[in-house]
Amino acid sequence: MCLQRWSFCNLAVLRSEQVNHSWKRYFLRRCHLEMKMTKGRAGGYTCHSLRGHTGRVVGLVYLHANSDELPELWNGNAIVCSASTDGTVRAWNIQKAELLWCSPVQSPLTGIVKDEQHEVVITADLTGLIKTWQCQTGQEVASFPTASPHCTLLQYNINNDWFLSVGTSQGSVCTLAGSALTKKSSIMVCDSFKVNVLLVSPDKKWITAGTKDNDDLSPKVIFTESLTSPSEDEDPLCQSVPVIGCQAAVFIPTQPARLVIIHRSEHLNNKALTVFDVSIKKTKYKSEIQVQQMESFLLTLDIRSSQILLEAKDSNCIVLAADQQLWVYSLKGALLASFKEHTMPISSISVVRSFLISNSKNYPPVDRFYTLHYTGRFILLLLKVTYNKCITHSNGTRTGYLQKKQVQPFQITIQKLPTLYG
């Protein structure tokens, strides 16, 4: 029954020393939590305010959060790390709303990612300095300078080896190994345009890299092994994807290397969605990357926004967001569902099993966030803003002060996706 209802469930670990729960207890407990989540309403949660940052929060990551295979339904001790333009990383116990540690001040941070397996968070700042931090203590582990004001971070593990690929403003992808950040390779992807598309396939064999800033450039697929274990005599194995003007991309998580790209179509002002399978063909003398088109169709949508968000959960369908709307498509091109509940542009989407969570953005800068703990530790993060004000006097002098003003938090929408999806 557990596997029929939750395909992600790994019952093999239920009787392990760390868990030691019967499948019946797991089934009843999860049913109870999902019922509470479905019936969630005002007053059905507790709210904590996590204050401390004096600049805009640019990223949040969970550590010790619930896993997809076996969520820790009975005990929750999640830690959230936040990065800010105030130049600090802060770690919080979100159940107790306590600050655990704060890093020394550095240049304004631009991004943060995590490696939960090794209990490490990775940050980048405006000078291009990459740093790794121990999530338990806040101790700095290593640093690496990229000299890039824009860094796109992609962390992944291959077997027991740790890697970080960094997309730079100059158009290159630099790959570092281990939490000591040892440089392994560098490859030019889109010369003089920043790399803001950077993905790894579920089988970890392929990296997709590209830019959204040039409609005439194609994204590239790179053989991961040629980045992590480069040969001195050969260039990294790389192949352009046969589309131009990439706007969004995602790998289908249930397939080893199936890539979905939204791109500019041959028809003026239209966008298309194309699905590719990536593989490698080896001969006696060389190896070649093959990018085979599986499906392609036009998106008959009025999408004016330059920001298109794309998510996938399984091989059946994908979720697309732009402006204030959401669409669910099959990979054959059928429109399965659409949602228009948002009143402001959508800033992020996340597919959690068969639920779609989306939030729309407030434009002022964020300096703190709230955690909403629904029954069952289903946690959403909301943000609150502060305004920096400055008064100009008649004699020309200025007096600055900090005026705190609460505004409406992000609008959170939770939708049940079509049955095909879950």
C-alpha positions as CSV (number, residue, x, y, z in Angstrom):
1,M,0.0,0.0,0.0
2,C,2.9,2.4,0.8
3,L,4.5,1.8,-2.6
4,Q,1.2,2.1,-4.5
5,R,0.5,5.5,-2.8
6,W,4.0,6.9,-2.5
7,S,6.3,5.6,-5.2
8,F,9.3,7.5,-3.6
9,C,9.0,5.5,-0.4
10,N,12.0,3.2,0.5
11,L,10.6,0.6,2.9
12,A,13.9,-1.1,3.1
13,V,15.1,1.4,5.7
14,L,12.0,1.4,7.9
15,R,13.5,-1.4,10.1
16,S,17.0,0.1,10.2
17,E,18.6,1.0,13.5
18,Q,18.1,4.7,12.9
19,V,14.4,4.4,12.2
20,N,12.9,1.1,13.4
21,H,9.3,1.8,12.5
22,S,6.8,-0.7,11.0
23,W,5.3,0.0,7.6
24,K,1.9,0.2,9.2
25,R,3.0,3.0,11.5
26,Y,4.6,4.8,8.6
27,F,1.4,4.4,6.5
28,L,-0.9,5.7,9.2
29,R,1.4,8.6,10.1
30,R,1.9,9.8,6.5
31,C,-1.8,9.6,5.8
32,H,-2.5,11.7,8.9
33,L,0.1,14.3,7.8
34,E,-1.2,14.5,4.3
35,M,-4.8,15.0,5.6
36,K,-3.6,17.9,7.7
37,M,-1.7,19.4,4.8
38,T,-4.8,19.1,2.5
39,K,-7.0,20.7,5.1
40,G,-4.5,23.4,6.0
41,R,-6.1,26.8,6.8
42,A,-5.5,30.0,8.8
43,G,-4.5,29.2,12.3
44,G,-3.2,25.7,11.4
45,Y,0.4,26.6,11.7
46,T,2.9,28.4,13.9
47,C,4.9,31.3,12.6
48,H,8.5,32.2,13.5
49,S,10.4,35.4,12.6
50,L,14.1,34.9,11.8
51,R,15.8,38.2,12.1
52,G,19.4,39.3,11.8
53,H,20.3,40.1,8.3
54,T,20.7,43.7,7.5
55,G,20.8,43.2,3.7
56,R,18.7,41.4,1.1
57,V,18.4,37.7,1.5
58,V,19.7,36.2,-1.8
59,G,19.2,32.5,-1.0
60,L,18.1,29.8,1.4
61,V,19.0,26.1,1.7
62,Y,17.8,23.3,3.9
63,L,20.1,21.1,5.8
64,H,19.1,18.0,7.8
65,A,15.7,18.4,6.1
66,N,13.4,15.5,5.4
67,S,14.5,13.2,2.7
68,D,12.4,12.1,-0.2
69,E,13.0,8.4,0.4
70,L,12.1,8.4,4.0
71,P,10.9,11.7,5.6
72,E,11.7,11.8,9.3
73,L,8.0,12.0,10.2
74,W,8.5,11.6,14.0
75,N,11.4,14.0,14.6
76,G,12.3,17.2,12.8
77,N,15.4,19.2,13.4
78,A,15.9,21.1,10.1
79,I,18.5,23.8,9.8
80,V,18.2,26.6,7.2
81,C,21.2,28.5,6.0
82,S,20.6,32.0,4.5
83,A,23.0,34.2,2.4
84,S,22.6,38.0,2.2
85,T,23.9,41.1,0.6
86,D,25.1,42.1,4.0
87,G,28.0,39.6,3.4
88,T,27.1,37.0,5.9
89,V,25.9,33.4,6.0
90,R,23.5,32.6,8.9
91,A,22.4,29.2,10.1
92,W,19.0,28.9,11.9
93,N,17.2,26.2,13.9
94,I,13.8,26.8,12.4
95,Q,11.9,24.8,14.9
96,K,13.2,27.0,17.7
97,A,13.7,30.2,15.6
98,E,17.3,30.4,16.9
99,L,20.4,31.7,15.2
100,L,23.1,29.0,15.4
101,W,26.0,30.8,13.8
102,C,26.9,33.7,11.6
103,S,29.9,33.9,9.3
104,P,32.3,36.9,9.2
105,V,31.3,39.8,7.0
106,Q,32.7,39.7,3.4
107,S,31.6,41.2,0.1
108,P,27.9,41.0,-0.7
109,L,26.8,37.4,-1.3
110,T,25.1,36.5,-4.6
111,G,24.2,32.8,-4.1
112,I,24.2,29.7,-1.9
113,V,23.9,26.0,-2.5
114,K,24.3,22.9,-0.3
115,D,25.9,19.5,-0.1
116,E,23.8,17.8,2.6
117,Q,25.8,14.5,2.2
118,H,29.0,16.2,3.5
119,E,27.2,18.9,5.6
120,V,28.6,21.8,3.7
121,V,27.2,25.0,2.2
122,I,28.8,26.8,-0.7
123,T,28.5,30.6,-1.3
124,A,29.6,33.1,-3.9
125,D,30.1,36.8,-3.5
126,L,30.2,39.8,-5.8
127,T,34.0,39.5,-6.3
128,G,33.6,35.9,-7.5
129,L,35.0,34.4,-4.3
130,I,33.7,30.9,-3.7
131,K,33.7,29.6,-0.1
132,T,32.7,26.4,1.6
133,W,31.4,26.3,5.2
134,Q,30.7,23.5,7.7
135,C,27.0,23.7,8.4
136,Q,27.2,22.6,12.0
137,T,29.9,25.0,13.2
138,G,30.1,27.7,10.5
139,Q,33.8,27.2,10.1
140,E,35.2,28.2,6.7
141,V,36.6,25.1,5.0
142,A,38.2,26.6,1.8
143,S,37.9,29.4,-0.8
144,F,38.5,29.8,-4.5
145,P,38.7,33.1,-6.5
146,T,36.9,33.1,-9.9
147,A,37.1,36.9,-10.5
148,S,33.5,36.7,-11.8
149,P,30.8,39.1,-10.3
150,H,28.2,36.6,-11.4
151,C,28.5,32.9,-10.4
152,T,26.0,30.1,-11.1
153,L,26.7,27.3,-8.7
154,L,26.0,23.6,-9.4
155,Q,27.1,21.0,-6.7
156,Y,26.9,17.3,-7.3
157,N,28.3,14.0,-6.0
158,I,29.6,11.1,-8.2
159,N,30.0,8.0,-6.1
160,N,31.8,9.4,-3.0
161,D,33.5,12.3,-4.9
162,W,32.4,15.9,-4.4
163,F,32.3,18.4,-7.3
164,L,31.2,22.0,-7.8
165,S,30.8,23.5,-11.3
166,V,30.7,27.3,-11.5
167,G,29.3,29.3,-14.4
168,T,31.0,32.6,-14.8
169,S,30.2,36.1,-16.2
170,Q,32.9,35.5,-18.9
171,G,31.0,32.5,-20.3
172,S,33.1,29.7,-18.9
173,V,32.3,26.7,-16.6
174,C,35.0,26.0,-14.0
175,T,34.8,22.7,-12.1
176,L,36.3,22.3,-8.6
177,A,36.8,19.1,-6.7
178,G,36.2,18.4,-2.9
179,S,35.3,20.8,-0.2
180,A,38.9,22.1,-0.5
181,L,37.8,23.5,-3.9
182,T,40.7,22.1,-6.0
183,K,40.4,23.2,-9.7
184,K,40.0,20.4,-12.1
185,S,39.0,22.0,-15.4
186,S,37.6,25.0,-17.3
187,I,35.7,25.2,-20.5
188,M,34.3,28.1,-22.5
189,V,30.6,27.7,-23.2
190,C,29.3,31.1,-24.3
191,D,32.1,33.6,-24.8
192,S,31.5,37.0,-23.1
193,F,27.9,36.1,-22.0
194,K,27.3,34.9,-18.4
195,V,26.4,31.3,-17.8
196,N,23.0,31.3,-16.2
197,V,21.8,27.8,-17.3
198,L,23.7,25.1,-15.5
199,L,22.2,21.6,-14.8
200,V,23.4,18.1,-14.1
201,S,21.5,15.0,-15.4
202,P,20.1,12.5,-12.9
203,D,22.7,9.9,-13.9
204,K,25.4,12.6,-13.3
205,K,26.9,11.9,-16.7
206,W,26.0,15.2,-18.4
207,I,26.2,18.9,-17.6
208,T,24.0,21.3,-19.6
209,A,25.3,24.9,-19.7
210,G,24.3,28.0,-21.6
211,T,23.0,31.6,-21.4
212,K,19.6,33.2,-21.6
213,D,21.1,36.5,-22.6
214,N,21.7,35.8,-26.3
215,D,19.0,34.5,-28.7
216,D,21.5,33.4,-31.2
217,L,23.5,31.0,-29.0
218,S,22.9,27.4,-28.4
219,P,23.2,25.6,-25.0
220,K,25.8,22.9,-24.8
221,V,25.9,19.4,-23.3
222,I,29.2,18.4,-21.7
223,F,30.4,14.9,-20.7
224,T,30.8,15.2,-16.9
225,E,33.8,12.9,-16.7
226,S,35.8,15.2,-19.1
227,L,35.3,18.0,-16.5
228,T,35.9,16.0,-13.3
229,S,38.7,13.9,-14.7
230,P,40.1,15.8,-17.7
231,S,42.7,14.4,-20.1
232,E,45.8,16.5,-20.7
233,D,45.7,15.6,-24.4
234,E,42.1,16.1,-25.1
235,D,39.5,18.9,-24.8
236,P,36.4,18.3,-22.7
237,L,33.8,16.3,-24.7
238,C,31.1,18.9,-25.6
239,Q,28.2,19.2,-28.1
240,S,25.8,22.0,-28.9
241,V,22.1,21.4,-28.6
242,P,20.4,22.1,-31.9
243,V,18.3,25.0,-30.7
244,I,19.0,28.7,-30.2
245,G,17.8,31.2,-27.6
246,C,17.5,29.0,-24.5
247,Q,15.0,30.5,-22.0
248,A,14.7,27.6,-19.5
249,A,15.9,24.0,-19.2
250,V,15.4,21.0,-17.0
251,F,16.3,17.3,-16.8
252,I,13.5,14.8,-16.3
253,P,14.4,13.3,-12.9
254,T,13.1,9.9,-13.6
255,Q,15.1,9.5,-16.8
256,P,18.9,9.1,-16.9
257,A,19.5,11.9,-19.4
258,R,16.3,13.4,-20.9
259,L,16.6,17.2,-21.4
260,V,13.7,19.6,-21.8
261,I,14.5,23.1,-23.2
262,I,12.3,26.1,-23.9
263,H,13.8,28.1,-26.7
264,R,13.2,30.6,-29.5
265,S,11.3,29.1,-32.4
266,E,11.6,29.8,-36.1
267,H,8.2,31.6,-35.9
268,L,8.5,35.2,-34.9
269,N,7.7,36.0,-31.2
270,N,6.9,32.3,-30.5
271,K,8.6,29.9,-28.1
272,A,9.0,26.2,-28.5
273,L,9.5,23.3,-26.1
274,T,11.8,20.5,-27.3
275,V,12.8,17.2,-25.6
276,F,16.1,15.6,-26.2
277,D,17.8,12.3,-25.1
278,V,21.5,12.6,-24.5
279,S,23.9,9.7,-25.0
280,I,27.4,8.9,-26.0
281,K,28.6,6.9,-29.0
282,K,32.0,5.3,-28.6
283,T,34.1,4.0,-31.5
284,K,37.6,2.6,-31.6
285,Y,39.2,6.0,-32.1
286,K,36.8,8.5,-30.6
287,S,33.7,9.2,-28.6
288,E,30.8,11.5,-29.7
289,I,27.9,13.0,-27.9
290,Q,24.5,12.4,-29.5
291,V,21.6,14.7,-28.8
292,Q,18.5,13.1,-30.2
293,Q,15.3,15.1,-30.5
294,M,12.3,13.1,-29.1
295,E,9.5,15.7,-29.1
296,S,9.0,19.3,-30.0
297,F,6.0,21.6,-30.0
298,L,5.1,25.3,-30.1
299,L,4.0,27.0,-26.9
300,T,0.8,28.8,-27.9
301,L,1.0,31.1,-24.9
302,D,1.2,34.8,-24.6
303,I,4.5,34.9,-22.6
304,R,5.9,38.4,-22.4
305,S,8.1,37.8,-19.4
306,S,11.8,37.2,-20.0
307,Q,11.8,34.9,-16.9
308,I,10.4,31.5,-17.6
309,L,10.4,28.9,-14.9
310,L,10.5,25.2,-15.7
311,E,10.1,22.2,-13.4
312,A,9.7,18.4,-13.9
313,K,8.9,15.6,-11.5
314,D,8.5,12.5,-13.7
315,S,8.4,11.4,-17.3
316,N,4.7,12.3,-17.9
317,C,4.6,16.1,-17.7
318,I,6.3,19.4,-16.9
319,V,5.3,22.6,-15.1
320,L,5.9,26.0,-16.8
321,A,5.5,29.4,-15.1
322,A,5.8,32.9,-16.5
323,D,4.4,36.3,-15.3
324,Q,1.4,35.4,-13.2
325,Q,0.4,32.1,-14.7
326,L,1.2,28.4,-14.4
327,W,0.8,25.7,-17.1
328,V,1.1,21.9,-16.9
329,Y,2.0,20.2,-20.2
330,S,2.5,16.6,-21.2
331,L,5.7,15.9,-23.0
332,K,3.6,15.3,-26.1
333,G,2.4,18.9,-26.1
334,A,-1.1,18.6,-24.5
335,L,-2.1,21.3,-22.1
336,L,-3.2,19.4,-19.0
337,A,-4.0,22.3,-16.6
338,S,-3.5,26.0,-16.1
339,F,-3.6,28.2,-13.0
340,K,-4.2,32.0,-12.7
341,E,-4.4,32.5,-9.0
342,H,-1.4,34.7,-8.6
343,T,-1.8,38.5,-8.7
344,M,1.9,39.3,-9.0
345,P,4.7,37.8,-11.2
346,I,5.7,34.3,-10.1
347,S,9.3,34.2,-8.7
348,S,9.7,30.5,-8.0
349,I,8.0,27.1,-8.3
350,S,8.7,23.7,-6.7
351,V,7.1,20.4,-7.4
352,V,6.7,18.3,-4.2
353,R,5.5,14.8,-5.2
354,S,2.1,15.6,-6.8
355,F,1.8,19.1,-5.4
356,L,2.9,22.3,-7.1
357,I,4.0,25.1,-4.8
358,S,4.5,28.6,-6.3
359,N,5.1,32.0,-4.9
360,S,4.9,35.5,-6.4
361,K,7.4,38.1,-5.6
362,N,7.5,41.5,-3.8
363,Y,9.8,43.9,-5.4
364,P,11.3,45.6,-2.3
365,P,14.5,44.0,-0.9
366,V,14.2,41.3,1.8
367,D,16.1,41.3,5.0
368,R,14.4,38.6,7.1
369,F,12.1,35.7,6.6
370,Y,9.4,33.7,8.4
371,T,8.9,30.0,8.7
372,L,5.4,28.6,8.6
373,H,5.2,25.1,10.2
374,Y,2.1,23.3,9.1
375,T,1.1,20.2,10.9
376,G,3.5,17.5,9.7
377,R,6.4,19.9,9.5
378,F,5.5,21.0,6.0
379,I,7.5,24.2,6.0
380,L,7.2,27.3,3.8
381,L,9.5,30.3,4.0
382,L,7.9,33.7,3.7
383,L,9.8,37.0,3.4
384,K,9.4,40.4,4.9
385,V,10.9,43.7,3.8
386,T,12.5,46.8,5.3
387,Y,13.0,50.1,3.6
388,N,16.1,52.3,3.9
389,K,14.9,55.9,4.0
390,C,16.9,59.1,3.7
391,I,15.7,62.6,4.6
392,T,17.2,65.6,2.7
393,H,17.1,68.8,4.9
394,S,16.8,72.4,3.6
395,N,20.5,73.0,4.2
396,G,21.4,70.1,1.9
397,T,22.5,67.7,4.5
398,R,21.0,64.2,4.7
399,T,20.0,62.1,7.6
400,G,19.6,58.3,7.0
401,Y,17.5,56.0,9.1
402,L,16.0,52.6,8.9
403,Q,12.3,52.5,8.7
404,K,10.7,49.1,9.2
405,K,7.5,48.5,7.5
406,Q,5.6,45.2,7.2
407,V,4.1,44.4,3.8
408,Q,2.1,41.5,2.6
409,P,4.3,38.4,2.5
410,F,4.9,36.4,-0.7
411,Q,1.7,34.9,-2.1
412,I,2.0,31.2,-1.7
413,T,-0.2,28.9,-3.8
414,I,-0.4,25.1,-3.5
415,Q,-2.1,23.3,-6.3
416,K,-2.8,19.6,-6.7
417,L,-1.5,18.5,-10.1
418,P,-3.4,16.3,-12.6
419,T,-3.6,12.6,-11.8
420,L,-1.3,11.9,-14.7
421,Y,1.4,13.7,-12.8
422,G,1.4,11.8,-9.6
